[in-house]
Amino acid sequence: MAGGLKLAILCSTAATIATLLLLRGPLNDAHEVYLEPLFTSFEPEPSTCSHGSTNFTDFAEVDFPWYTITPTQELIWHACYPSFQCARLSVPLNYSEPRGRQAAIALIRKPSLFPARSRFYKGPVLFNPGGPGGSGVDLILSLGSAFSTILGPQFDIVGFDPRGVARSTPRAAFFDTDVERAIFSASISSGDIGLARSWAQAHLLGKLAAQKNDGRLEHINTANTATDMLTIAQAHGRKKLQYWGFSYGSVLGATFAAMYPDKIERLVIDGVMDSEDYYATGWLTNLVDTEKTMDTFFEGCVDAGPDRCPFYAPEPEDIRNNLTALYDQLRKVPIPVQNSRLYGVVDYKILRSAVFISLYRPYTTFLPLAQALKQLAAGDASALVTFLAQLYTPYKCSCNAHAHEFDTVRDAQAALVCNDGDEVPPSLAESEEYVQKLEKVSEWADMWSFIRLECVGWPNSKKRFRGPFIGETSHPILVVGNTADPVTPLRSAKKMAEGFKDAVVLTQDSPGHCSVNAPSICTQRYIRRYFQDGTLPPPDTVCQPISKNPFPRIPTRPGEIVEQAPFDVAEDERPLMDAISELSEKFRPAPFPLGGALLGFNGQ
């Protein structure tokens, strides 16, 4: 069958299924969450495709034409996008066979204002946004200028797509087309399908991965990515690494520190996972502070008052009860929603996912969530749909076969989680026992247990790196954690710091995932100073955000000036403040499909 005709048939099939099924997928974190559709686009799709009409011109219109860059073992930068430079670095697929098959790592950088020969130039800083499976290229495209402002113009701000992810090749992909992937996701994300069916579908996913494996799959893992980072630093002419990793990026950073303790110039891990739990495929330590984050919604709403929190009630427990009433109502009677752009069904699972997603970024999501809850209590679910639509882009079938060429897809996340972690017992009974164990940790188990579940049918692979996470690093590590992080609790940051000599934990007293979620001059000053001259914060340092309450203060009359929590910002630091605010507004840790967008498991 001609490729164009096959695509046309698949597009038609996907459009038909989309009208019957609610395509749902979660947020986005380090565990955090992938862009599977939550609602269906109402915009009409083209009914026909020009068979075999894709060409390089069409491809270039979708994204920078990465195919024009030949992978090389030396870094050769090419102008790309506005004000950025791109490269593809050739690295061994298997570092045990350096002359064997190669992988190509896609990189992007916001160049330093100073040339490499300048005495002011301080080299590249590599970034990882989390996931696993998040795109560093996308991160720097979105926020490279803000990171440059925070760290200083002496640094190259470098993002890369880890092996198997997005623009890096070989790409983890278990489906022939993105349309097939969307259909698969739709079939397992619709409705309350239960643990047994989700378990069976996880086995199916493993079979699809095994079928597509040509010997490359097992080399998509965190240990190899850590070595890729060293190779990238060396390709810049540097002997040591400078790195800032978020969420899963903390596992990558800790892995690098354990493997190459003498190769660290600067290393920040922010929103820190328990790496031992990660490599054990446990996922049992992430949610210990989730309810603490939820409490900040209830307490912050009371403190904000009815003018600033639309879902206001006099006591935190009243607001909790009102939210529980909405859950109960939607369990019984879901609400259909259709507007000019989207349509879908708002049910218990959708509301549950929306609330969980909001815990990652309280300073930007609590207010719109409260507004959506107020309207939902009145029987109107449209605001909740709008809230979710701001976080996810509904899948749209395209006649251009390259339209989704560089999408960040769940395949890469599954490959990393399951290749890295201990083998998960394949029986349904064991999966049921695991869910019960996680439910004892957190009432949010229904939003989390699918992560481990997706590995029950994973093809066997060699486990190359298992720790330990200890070492005397060539420069002390800076570990950053929030007091109420929903998926990477502060205790994990403290645990990981204990393994590395002289590592320091910088605590930010705020809710949300990763430090950049809450604007804090204090925190970012310390991070900047660390990269600039290696200075660590004093032990037990606690930074405050600009505002303790995630609900923003809103002027109640024209011309009123609203004061946030007091902080000292010199005039020359205003650009720093603007950059910090931009990070808070735009940064989204590369996510995990909450509620089981890939596997459709919600723990009920």
C-alpha positions in Angstrom: 0.0 0.0 0.0 1.4 3.4 -1.0 2.6 5.4 2.0 0.2 8.3 1.3 -2.8 6.1 0.9 -2.0 4.3 4.1 -1.7 7.7 5.9 -5.0 8.8 4.4 -6.8 5.7 5.7 -5.3 6.0 9.1 -6.3 9.7 9.3 -9.8 8.8 8.4 -9.9 6.0 11.0 -8.4 8.3 13.7 -11.0 11.0 13.0 -13.8 8.4 13.3 -12.5 7.0 16.6 -11.9 10.5 17.9 -15.6 11.3 17.6 -16.5 8.2 19.7 -13.8 8.2 22.3 -12.6 10.8 24.8 -8.8 11.0 24.2 -7.3 11.7 27.5 -3.8 12.2 28.8 -2.2 14.1 31.5 0.0 16.6 32.6 3.3 17.0 32.3 6.3 16.2 35.1 8.9 14.6 36.0 6.8 12.6 36.2 5.2 15.0 35.2 3.2 14.1 31.8 2.7 13.5 27.9 0.8 15.3 25.3 -1.8 12.7 24.5 -5.1 14.4 23.7 -7.4 15.2 26.5 -10.2 16.5 24.3 -10.9 16.4 20.7 -10.3 19.3 18.3 -13.5 20.6 16.9 -11.8 22.1 13.9 -12.6 20.1 10.7 -9.8 17.8 9.4 -9.0 17.5 5.7 -10.9 14.6 4.3 -8.3 13.6 1.7 -4.6 13.5 1.4 -2.4 14.0 -1.6 -0.9 10.6 -1.8 2.9 10.6 -1.4 3.0 14.4 -1.5 5.3 15.0 1.4 8.5 16.8 0.6 11.3 18.7 2.2 9.5 22.0 1.8 6.6 20.7 3.8 9.0 19.3 6.4 10.8 22.6 6.8 7.5 24.4 7.5 6.9 22.1 10.5 10.2 22.5 12.2 13.8 23.4 11.5 15.0 21.0 8.8 17.3 18.9 11.1 17.8 16.5 8.2 20.1 19.1 6.6 22.6 18.7 9.4 24.9 15.7 9.0 25.8 14.1 12.3 29.5 14.5 13.1 31.9 13.5 15.9 32.9 17.2 16.2 30.4 19.9 17.1 29.5 21.9 14.0 26.9 24.6 14.8 24.4 25.8 12.3 22.1 28.8 12.5 18.6 27.7 13.3 15.4 29.2 14.5 15.7 32.9 15.5 18.9 33.5 17.5 19.8 29.9 18.1 22.4 27.4 16.8 21.8 23.7 16.2 24.0 20.7 15.8 23.8 16.9 15.6 26.6 15.0 17.5 27.5 11.5 16.5 28.0 9.2 19.5 28.3 5.4 19.9 25.0 3.6 20.3 26.8 1.2 22.5 29.8 2.7 24.2 31.3 -0.8 24.5 31.6 -0.8 20.7 32.7 2.8 19.9 33.2 2.0 16.2 29.8 0.2 15.9 26.4 1.7 15.2 26.0 5.4 16.0 23.3 7.6 17.5 22.8 11.2 16.6 22.1 13.6 19.5 20.2 16.8 18.5 21.5 19.9 20.3 20.5 23.6 20.4 22.2 26.5 22.1 21.7 30.1 23.0 25.3 31.2 22.5 27.3 33.1 25.1 27.9 36.8 24.3 31.6 36.0 24.6 33.7 33.9 22.2 35.3 30.7 23.4 38.7 32.4 23.4 37.5 35.2 25.7 38.6 35.2 29.4 35.0 35.9 30.3 33.6 32.8 28.6 32.6 30.1 31.1 31.5 27.3 28.7 28.3 25.4 28.1 25.6 24.6 30.7 23.5 21.5 29.7 19.9 21.3 30.6 17.4 18.5 31.0 13.7 19.3 31.6 12.6 15.9 33.1 10.3 13.2 32.0 12.0 11.0 31.3 11.6 11.6 27.7 11.4 15.4 27.7 13.0 17.5 25.0 15.9 19.7 25.9 15.7 21.3 22.5 12.1 22.4 23.2 13.1 23.7 26.6 15.8 26.0 25.4 13.7 27.1 22.4 11.1 28.3 24.9 13.2 29.5 27.8 16.9 29.7 26.6 16.9 33.5 26.9 15.5 33.4 30.5 18.1 30.8 31.6 20.8 33.0 30.0 19.7 36.0 31.9 19.7 34.0 35.2 23.1 32.4 34.8 24.8 35.2 32.9 25.9 35.9 29.4 29.2 34.1 29.9 27.6 30.7 29.4 26.3 28.8 26.3 22.8 27.6 27.3 22.6 24.2 25.7 19.6 21.9 25.4 19.7 18.4 23.9 17.2 15.7 23.1 18.4 12.6 25.0 19.0 9.5 22.9 15.7 8.0 21.7 13.8 11.3 22.3 12.2 13.6 19.7 14.9 14.9 17.2 17.7 12.5 18.4 18.1 9.3 16.5 17.4 6.4 16.6 14.1 7.5 18.0 12.1 5.3 20.3 9.0 4.5 18.3 6.8 1.5 18.6 4.3 2.5 15.9 4.6 2.9 12.1 2.9 6.3 12.2 1.9 8.9 14.7 -1.8 8.2 13.8 -1.4 4.6 14.8 0.0 5.8 18.1 -2.9 8.2 18.6 -5.4 5.4 17.9 -3.7 3.1 20.4 -3.7 5.8 23.0 -7.4 6.5 22.4 -8.3 2.8 22.7 -6.7 2.5 26.2 -7.4 6.0 27.6 -11.2 5.9 27.1 -13.3 5.4 30.2 -12.7 3.6 33.4 -11.1 0.5 32.1 -9.8 -1.0 35.3 -6.5 -2.5 36.4 -6.9 -5.9 34.7 -7.4 -4.5 31.2 -4.6 -1.9 31.7 -2.3 -4.7 32.8 -3.1 -6.6 29.6 -2.5 -3.5 27.5 0.8 -3.0 29.2 1.8 -6.4 28.0 0.7 -5.4 24.5 2.9 -2.3 24.6 5.8 -4.5 25.6 5.1 -6.8 22.6 5.0 -3.8 20.3 8.3 -2.5 21.6 9.9 -5.9 21.2 8.6 -6.2 17.6 10.1 -2.9 16.7 13.4 -3.6 18.4 16.3 -4.1 16.0 18.9 -4.2 18.7 18.8 -0.5 19.5 16.2 -0.4 22.2 18.3 -1.5 25.2 20.8 1.3 24.5 18.2 4.0 25.2 18.9 4.4 28.9 20.0 6.9 31.5 23.6 5.6 31.9 24.3 6.0 28.2 22.7 9.5 28.3 25.0 10.5 31.1 28.0 9.4 29.0 26.5 11.4 26.1 26.6 14.5 28.3 30.3 13.9 29.0 30.8 13.5 25.2 29.0 16.8 24.6 31.1 18.6 27.1 34.3 17.2 25.6 33.1 18.1 22.1 33.0 21.7 23.4 36.6 21.4 24.4 35.8 21.0 28.1 37.0 18.3 30.5 34.1 18.6 32.9 30.4 19.0 32.9 28.2 22.0 33.8 24.5 20.9 34.2 21.1 21.9 35.5 18.5 19.1 35.6 14.9 19.1 36.7 12.8 16.3 38.0 13.9 13.1 36.1 16.8 15.3 35.2 17.9 14.9 38.8 18.2 11.1 38.2 20.3 11.9 35.1 22.5 14.3 37.1 22.9 11.9 40.0 23.8 9.1 37.6 26.4 11.3 36.0 27.8 12.2 39.4 28.0 8.5 40.4 29.6 7.4 37.1 32.0 10.4 36.6 32.5 12.1 40.0 35.8 13.6 38.8 34.1 15.2 35.7 31.9 17.8 37.5 32.5 21.5 37.2 29.0 22.5 38.3 26.0 20.3 38.8 22.5 21.4 40.0 19.7 18.9 40.5 16.3 20.6 41.1 13.1 18.8 42.0 15.0 15.7 43.1 13.8 12.1 42.7 15.0 9.2 44.9 17.3 7.6 42.3 17.4 4.3 44.1 13.7 4.1 44.0 13.7 5.0 40.3 16.2 2.3 39.4 14.2 -0.2 41.5 11.1 0.7 39.4 9.5 1.4 42.7 7.9 4.8 42.2 6.9 4.6 45.9 8.6 7.7 47.3 7.3 10.4 45.0 3.9 11.1 46.5 4.8 11.5 50.2 4.2 15.3 50.1 1.4 15.5 47.5 -1.3 16.1 50.1 0.8 18.9 51.5 0.8 20.6 48.1 -3.0 20.1 47.9 -3.4 21.7 51.3 -1.8 24.9 50.0 -4.7 25.1 47.6 -7.2 24.9 50.3 -5.3 27.2 52.8 -4.2 29.6 50.1 -7.8 30.0 48.9 -9.0 30.8 52.4 -6.2 33.3 52.9 -6.8 34.9 49.5 -10.5 35.5 50.2 -13.4 35.5 47.8 -12.0 38.3 45.7 -8.9 36.3 44.8 -10.1 32.7 45.0 -13.4 32.0 43.1 -13.8 28.6 44.9 -13.6 30.3 48.3 -15.1 29.0 51.5 -14.5 30.2 55.1 -12.4 27.1 56.1 -9.9 24.9 54.3 -11.9 21.8 55.2 -15.0 23.4 53.6 -13.2 23.8 50.3 -11.9 20.2 50.5 -15.5 19.0 51.1 -16.8 21.1 48.2 -14.2 19.5 45.9 -15.0 16.1 47.1 -18.7 16.8 46.3 -17.7 17.6 42.7 -15.8 14.3 42.5 -18.8 12.4 43.7 -21.1 14.3 41.4 -19.0 13.5 38.3 -18.7 9.9 39.2 -22.5 9.7 38.9 -23.2 12.2 36.1 -20.3 13.2 33.7 -20.8 16.5 31.8 -20.6 16.7 28.0 -18.8 19.9 26.8 -18.6 21.3 23.3 -17.4 24.7 22.3 -16.1 26.3 19.1 -12.7 24.6 19.4 -13.0 21.5 21.6 -15.4 18.9 22.7 -15.2 16.1 25.3 -16.7 14.6 28.4 -15.7 15.9 31.8 -15.9 13.0 34.3 -14.3 12.0 37.6 -11.1 11.0 36.0 -10.7 14.3 34.1 -11.4 16.4 37.1 -9.0 14.3 39.2 -6.3 14.7 36.6 -6.9 18.5 36.3 -6.4 18.9 40.0 -3.3 16.8 40.1 -1.8 18.7 37.2 -2.4 22.0 39.0 -0.2 20.8 41.9 2.9 21.0 39.7 2.5 24.7 39.0 0.4 26.3 41.7 1.5 29.9 41.0 0.1 29.7 37.4 -2.7 27.1 37.8 -4.4 27.5 41.1 -6.4 30.6 40.1 -7.8 29.2 36.8 -8.5 25.9 38.5 -10.5 27.7 41.2 -12.5 29.5 38.6 -13.1 26.3 36.7 -14.3 24.6 40.0 -16.6 27.4 40.8 -18.3 27.1 37.3 -18.3 23.3 37.6 -20.2 23.5 40.9 -22.8 25.5 38.9 -23.0 22.7 36.3 -20.8 24.4 33.7 -17.6 22.4 32.8 -16.5 24.6 29.9 -13.9 26.5 32.1 -12.3 23.2 33.1 -12.0 22.2 29.4 -10.4 25.5 28.7 -8.0 25.0 31.6 -6.9 21.7 30.3 -6.7 22.9 26.7 -4.0 25.4 27.8 -1.9 22.5 28.9 -2.4 20.1 26.1 -2.7 20.3 22.3 -5.3 17.9 20.9 -3.9 15.6 18.3 -4.6 16.6 14.7 -4.1 14.3 11.8 -2.0 15.8 9.1 -1.5 14.8 5.4 2.1 15.7 5.9 3.9 12.5 7.1 6.6 14.7 8.8 4.1 16.9 10.7 4.8 15.0 14.0 8.3 13.9 13.1 9.8 15.5 16.2 7.0 15.2 18.7 7.9 14.1 22.2 6.0 10.8 22.5 5.3 8.3 25.3 7.4 5.6 23.6 10.7 7.2 24.7 9.5 7.6 28.2 8.5 4.0 28.5 11.8 2.9 27.0 13.8 4.9 29.6 11.7 4.0 32.6 11.6 0.3 31.7 15.1 -0.1 30.4 16.5 1.7 33.5 14.5 0.0 36.2 14.5 -3.5 37.7 12.3 -6.0 35.9 8.6 -5.8 37.0 6.9 -9.1 37.7 4.5 -9.9 34.9 1.6 -11.2 36.9 -1.7 -9.4 37.5 -1.7 -10.4 41.1 1.7 -8.6 41.7 0.4 -5.5 40.0 -2.7 -5.5 42.3 -0.4 -5.9 45.4 1.7 -2.9 44.1 -1.3 -0.7 43.8 -2.4 -1.5 47.3 1.0 -0.7 48.6 1.1 2.7 46.8 -2.4 3.5 48.1 -1.0 3.3 51.6 1.5 6.0 50.7 -0.9 8.5 49.0 -4.5 8.9 48.1 -3.1 10.0 44.7 -2.1 6.4 43.8 -4.6 6.5 41.0 -2.6 9.2 39.3 0.8 7.4 39.7 0.6 3.6 39.7 0.4 3.3 35.9 4.1 4.3 35.6 5.3 1.0 37.0 2.5 -0.9 35.4 3.7 0.0 31.9 6.8 -2.1 32.4 5.0 -5.4 33.3 5.5 -6.8 29.7 8.7 -5.0 28.8 11.2 -7.1 26.8 14.3 -8.1 28.8 17.3 -5.8 28.7 20.7 -5.7 30.4 20.7 -3.4 33.4 24.0 -1.7 33.0 23.9 0.8 35.9 22.6 0.3 39.4 24.4 2.9 41.4 25.5 3.3 44.2 24.8 7.0 44.4 27.9 8.0 46.3 31.2 9.8 45.6 33.6 12.6 46.2 32.8 14.9 43.3 35.4 17.2 41.8 33.1 20.1 42.8 30.3 19.9 45.3 26.8 19.4 44.0 23.9 21.9 44.6 20.7 20.1 45.4 17.4 22.1 45.3 14.1 21.1 46.7 10.7 22.6 47.6 9.0 22.1 50.9 5.7 21.0 49.3 6.6 19.4 46.0 3.9 17.0 44.8 6.1 14.4 43.1 9.7 15.0 44.3 9.6 15.5 48.1 12.3 17.4 49.9 13.3 14.3 51.8 14.5 12.8 48.5 16.7 15.8 47.9 18.2 15.4 51.3 18.7 11.7 50.8 20.5 12.1 47.5 22.7 14.9 48.9 24.0 12.6 51.6 25.7 10.3 49.1 28.0 13.0 47.6 30.7 14.6 49.7 30.0 18.3 50.6 26.8 18.5 48.5 24.4 21.2 49.9 20.6 21.2 49.9 19.0 24.6 49.1 15.4 24.5 50.3 12.7 26.7 48.8 9.7 27.2 51.0 7.0 26.9 48.4 4.6 24.4 46.9 4.9 23.1 43.3 7.4 21.0 41.3 10.9 22.3 40.9 12.2 25.7 42.1 11.4 27.6 39.0 7.7 27.0 39.5 7.6 29.7 42.2 9.4 33.0 41.5 12.2 33.3 44.1 14.9 35.9 43.8 16.7 34.2 46.7 16.9 30.8 45.1 18.0 32.0 41.7 20.6 34.3 43.1 22.2 31.3 44.8 22.0 29.2 41.7 23.5 32.0 39.6 26.3 32.4 42.1 27.0 28.7 42.1 27.5 28.6 38.3 29.4 31.9 38.2 32.1 31.1 40.9 31.2 27.8 42.5 29.9 29.3 45.7 27.5 27.1 47.6 24.7 28.4 49.9 25.4 28.0 53.6 24.0 24.7 55.0 20.3 24.7 55.9 19.6 27.8 53.8 15.9 28.3 53.2 14.7 30.7 50.4 11.3 32.3 50.3 9.3 32.9 47.1 8.2 36.4 46.2 4.7 35.5 47.3 3.9 32.8 49.9 0.4 32.5 48.6 0.1 31.0 45.0 -3.2 32.9 44.5 -2.0 36.2 43.0 -3.1 39.5 44.4 -5.5 41.3 42.1 -6.2 45.0 42.0 -9.8 45.7 43.1 -10.0 49.2 41.7 -8.4 51.1 38.7 -4.9 52.3 39.4 -4.4 50.3 42.6 -0.9 49.1 43.2 -0.7 45.6 44.7 2.2 44.6 46.9 3.6 41.1 47.0 5.7 39.7 49.8 8.6 42.2 50.5 11.8 41.5 48.6 14.8 43.5 47.7 15.5 43.8 43.9 18.0 46.4 42.8 17.3 48.2 39.5 20.1 46.3 37.8 18.5 43.0 38.8 15.1 43.8 37.2 16.0 41.7 34.1 16.8 38.8 36.5 13.3 39.2 38.1 11.7 39.3 34.7 13.5 36.1 33.7 12.5 34.3 36.9 8.9 35.3 36.3 9.0 34.0 32.8 10.3 30.6 34.1 7.5 30.4 36.6 4.9 31.2 33.9 6.2 28.9 31.1 8.3 26.1 32.6 6.6 22.8 32.5 8.6 19.8 33.6 8.4 17.2 30.9 5.5 15.1 32.0 4.2 11.8 32.8 0.7 11.0 31.6 -1.2 11.3 34.7 -4.1 9.0 35.3 -2.6 6.6 32.7 -3.0 8.4 29.4 -0.8 5.7 27.8 -2.2 2.8 29.7 -5.6 4.1 30.7 -5.2 3.0 34.4 -6.8 5.1 37.1 -6.6 2.7 40.0 -10.4 2.3 40.5 
